[in-house]
Amino acid sequence: MRGGSGNRTNPNSRGVSDSGPRNDVAGTSDYLNLPARDRDAIRQSAQDRVPQEYDSQVEQYLRNLSDEQQAGN
C-alpha cells in the first residue's frame, strides 16, 4: 500500500471548482434581480454558438471585459 496526500482529483475536470466568485450568490451581480424572462434569454444566448469566423474576436472581447472587470475591483 502506498501513502498519498489524501487529495483526490478528478482526471476529467478542467480546474472547475464549486467555490469562488462565480458561485457567490451574495456578490454584486444584479442577475438574480432580473425578470425571469430576461434571465431565460441570457441563459439561452449563452448556449448559442458563435460563427467560427468570429470565434477568436469574440473570445478576445470576452477576455477584455474580464480584464476590465478585474481591474475595476
Phi, psi and omega in degrees: 000131179262146176278157180214181182277344183086354178273123178255137177233150177271117181295344180266355181280157179244046178077018182283136182231150176274358180246167178118179188295333181288337179256008178273095184290350178267015182289196185266003183288143175262010183306315183293341179272352179289152173298151182305323180299318180289320177298319178297320179296321178294314179300318181293318181293332178292337180272344180293145178270144176273137175306137187304324182292343179254001186305310183292325179292318179294319178299317179295320178301314180294324176297317179299317178299317179297316180298319179295320180294318179293323179291331181279345182266000000 
